[in-house]
Amino acid sequence: MVSLLRQVWIRKKGESSELEIRDVPTCEPRAGQVKLRVDAAGVNFADIMMRRGLYPDAPALPAVPGYEVAGEVIAVGQGVDAGLVGRPVVAMCNFGGYSEEICLARELVWDRPAEIDAVTAAALPVNYLTAWQMVKVMAPIHKGDTVLVHSAAGGVGQAVIQLCKLSGAEVLGSASPSKHELLRELGLTYVFDSQATDFAAGVRAATGGHGVDLALEPRNGQWIMESYESLAKCGRLLLFGFSGAARGKSSGTLSALKTLAQVPWLKLNPIRLMNDNKSIGGVNLGRMWDQQSRTGGWMEELLVLLAAGHIAPVIDRVLPFSAAAEAHDRLENRLNVGKVILVPDTKKEPLDLQLVAEEAQLS
């Protein structure tokens, strides 16, 4: 008898209603692979873009979304230490994470500290590696620096805030107005509406006319120029997303083209960058799959910080696979504060999902 497992599939491009549960044959690890029982899977904006048909690196639909998981090793392939079986782990996957089980290359899997639960661990890889690449590698921050992060209440934004605090940097940010009070409680010195397209003057006023040393922009399009104008001399602008193209039911090729059309292609040319003494860079973790030895080192450092309590992913919601559409809608409508996590429906009882979310936020 064939053993089956449950996965969340995107049937075709469209709304969250295109997500469905399917029963498929279980995988078996090939040489160099490990097989995981998935206890929690992170939900990311890349999954939304994939469903909308806006993510160029995604597999052809129908397909299983999901970039990160946490769980336990239940089998290993040839050439992999059998002693890994039974270990709690956290892992990255090039999509396919919304699954009760998954087979992955050994180098994509890291030991999870025993004191770190699967929900917390599954919130770590994508958001914190993206934040680490930005504020530790691409544009290292230092004590006394000022950092502007947009979508500050989201998973990457929360990771940036925590890493900035560890470095002694001051953080300013944007989010929808309903999240401003929370962000101020987290220590942000200036918060404005994430839909504002004329925020540079306010940022400069909040920094005594100086501007910020680093601006992190996930929306692209019309917001790029304002973020650039928010920079101080020697300031750096990092672009790390294209979320401006995904705005609910109006999302699609037209919205993507509109966002691209609003990019200041000609204004931000090499001559201007030299004259302004500013720089622009980009981050796309999904294009770092050939850099596993490097990103793996970052992940190990993050796990040390997590185990020591120096960073703590903020969990917005923990939902079962059967509520994957709700999870997607929450991200796409910018309702989340922190990370949305999916768990297999088999975990729903006796697990109190909301209690897990609340405990993760308090830890």
Secondary structure, DSSP 4 states (H G I P E B T S, - for coil): ---EEEEEEE-SSSSGGGEEEEEEEPP---TTEEEEEEEEEEE-HHHHHHHTT--TTSPPSSB---SEEEEEEEEE-TTS-GGGTT-EEEEE-SS--SBSEEEEEGGGEEEPPTTS-HHHHHTSHHHHHHHHIIIIIIS---TT-EEEESSTTBHHHHHHHHHHHHHT-EEEEEE-GGGHHHHHHTT-SEEEETT-S--HHHHHHHTTT--EEEEEESS-TTHHHHHHHTEEEEEEEEE---GGG--GGG-SHHHHHHHHHTS-TTTS-HHHHHHHT-EEEE--GGG-GGGHHHHHHHHHHHHHHHHTTS--PPEEEEEEGGGHHHHHHHHHTT--SBEEEEE-GGGTTT--HHHHHHHHHH-
